[in-house]
Amino acid sequence: MLIGCTAKPYEYKELSQVGFDYAEFPCRVISDMSDGDFFNLKKQVEEVSFPILCMNAYCPPEVAIAGPNFDEIAIAQYARRAANRGSTLGVRAIVIGSPQSRLLPNYFNRTLAKKQLLKFLRITSEEFGIFGIKTTLEALAPCFCNFVNKLPDAYEIVQELDNHNIGLTMDFYNMEHSDEADIDLKKFADKIHHTHISDDDGSPAMRSYLNSEKYSVHASRINRLKQISYNATLTIEIDVSFDSARAEHNLLFLKSL
């Protein structure tokens, strides 16, 4: 199992020195960069030679995953730019979380929303698949959005697509806030391509490093991953600023498992 951590591009070099196997960058930040800033980042990545295997925080709110502002042309254009930049950085998987892009009005038809999500994933996967990059759907807790909140819901969508290039990102933090953190993982094992793990520093808007007081809980969850022979990527997903001391403490704990 490879262990990584999310980081902003300006934190990349500091993260590379801690001992993680890879970095995970926010896709929307990478996509929004000017050509000049992206060229400088690409140059730094080539010099440091620390892999960026995944991208989270996929798209901005104006690129709707589902809802009244759904726009297939905008989805394809955004995916094309993101895929080109991700490929340049060596990315292998993207995570479709983006809660603000899937906040549905109460009146919005859920059957239509599901059809839109399926179309969104097909379009996005087609663009990323050109470069061999996997597209993964992440279930998000109700504290973040109101559409596809549980792992079984995301699994049903991915199963319906039946595309080897589309899988799941399983996020233990979201699962904990959806009261499903300890469900049996065997049913979903064939579709889990990536995993997130974190605690918070006071609120869901401040996802952070693993709390040492919960190490036994996290150890149990990682062991359940091992029981389904999961051997892909595991990222500590944070919203707070990078802290090398906390990151190193978490890394040593996870490696000990």
Secondary structure in CASP SS format (residue, H / E / C, confidence):
PFRMAT SS
TARGET T0000
AUTHOR 0000-0000-0000
METHOD secondary structure of the structure
MODEL  1
M C 1.00
L E 1.00
I E 1.00
G E 1.00
C E 1.00
T E 1.00
A C 1.00
K C 1.00
P H 1.00
Y H 1.00
E H 1.00
Y H 1.00
K H 1.00
E H 1.00
L H 1.00
S H 1.00
Q C 1.00
V C 1.00
G C 1.00
F C 1.00
D C 1.00
Y E 1.00
A E 1.00
E E 1.00
F E 1.00
P E 1.00
C H 1.00
R H 1.00
V H 1.00
I H 1.00
S H 1.00
D H 1.00
M C 1.00
S C 1.00
D H 1.00
G H 1.00
D H 1.00
F H 1.00
F H 1.00
N H 1.00
L H 1.00
K H 1.00
K H 1.00
Q H 1.00
V H 1.00
E H 1.00
E H 1.00
V H 1.00
S C 1.00
F C 1.00
P C 1.00
I E 1.00
L E 1.00
C E 1.00
M E 1.00
N E 1.00
A C 1.00
Y C 1.00
C C 1.00
P C 1.00
P C 1.00
E C 1.00
V C 1.00
A C 1.00
I C 1.00
A C 1.00
G C 1.00
P C 1.00
N C 1.00
F C 1.00
D C 1.00
E H 1.00
I H 1.00
A H 1.00
I H 1.00
A H 1.00
Q H 1.00
Y H 1.00
A H 1.00
R H 1.00
R H 1.00
A H 1.00
A H 1.00
N H 1.00
R H 1.00
G H 1.00
S H 1.00
T H 1.00
L H 1.00
G C 1.00
V C 1.00
R C 1.00
A E 1.00
I E 1.00
V E 1.00
I E 1.00
G C 1.00
S C 1.00
P H 1.00
Q H 1.00
S H 1.00
R H 1.00
L C 1.00
L C 1.00
P C 1.00
N C 1.00
Y C 1.00
F C 1.00
N C 1.00
R H 1.00
T H 1.00
L H 1.00
A H 1.00
K H 1.00
K H 1.00
Q H 1.00
L H 1.00
L H 1.00
K H 1.00
F H 1.00
L H 1.00
R H 1.00
I H 1.00
T H 1.00
S H 1.00
E H 1.00
E H 1.00
F H 1.00
G H 1.00
I C 1.00
F C 1.00
G C 1.00
I C 1.00
K E 1.00
T E 1.00
T E 1.00
L E 1.00
E E 1.00
A C 1.00
L C 1.00
A C 1.00
P C 1.00
C C 1.00
F C 1.00
C C 1.00
N C 1.00
F C 1.00
V C 1.00
N C 1.00
K C 1.00
L H 1.00
P H 1.00
D H 1.00
A H 1.00
Y H 1.00
E H 1.00
I H 1.00
V H 1.00
Q H 1.00
E H 1.00
L H 1.00
D C 1.00
N C 1.00
H C 1.00
N C 1.00
I E 1.00
G E 1.00
L E 1.00
T E 1.00
M E 1.00
D E 1.00
F H 1.00
Y H 1.00
N H 1.00
M H 1.00
E H 1.00
H H 1.00
S C 1.00
D C 1.00
E C 1.00
A C 1.00
D C 1.00
I C 1.00
D C 1.00
L C 1.00
K H 1.00
K H 1.00
F H 1.00
A H 1.00
D H 1.00
K H 1.00
I E 1.00
H E 1.00
H E 1.00
T E 1.00
H E 1.00
I E 1.00
S C 1.00
D E 1.00
D E 1.00
D C 1.00
G C 1.00
S C 1.00
P H 1.00
A H 1.00
M H 1.00
R E 1.00
S E 1.00
Y C 1.00
L C 1.00
N C 1.00
S H 1.00
E H 1.00
K H 1.00
Y H 1.00
S H 1.00
V H 1.00
H H 1.00
A H 1.00
S H 1.00
R H 1.00
I H 1.00
N H 1.00
R H 1.00
L H 1.00
K H 1.00
Q H 1.00
I C 1.00
S C 1.00
Y C 1.00
N C 1.00
A C 1.00
T E 1.00
L E 1.00
T E 1.00
I E 1.00
E C 1.00
I C 1.00
D C 1.00
V C 1.00
S C 1.00
F C 1.00
D C 1.00
S H 1.00
A H 1.00
R H 1.00
A H 1.00
E H 1.00
H H 1.00
N H 1.00
L H 1.00
L H 1.00
F H 1.00
L H 1.00
K H 1.00
S H 1.00
L C 1.00
END
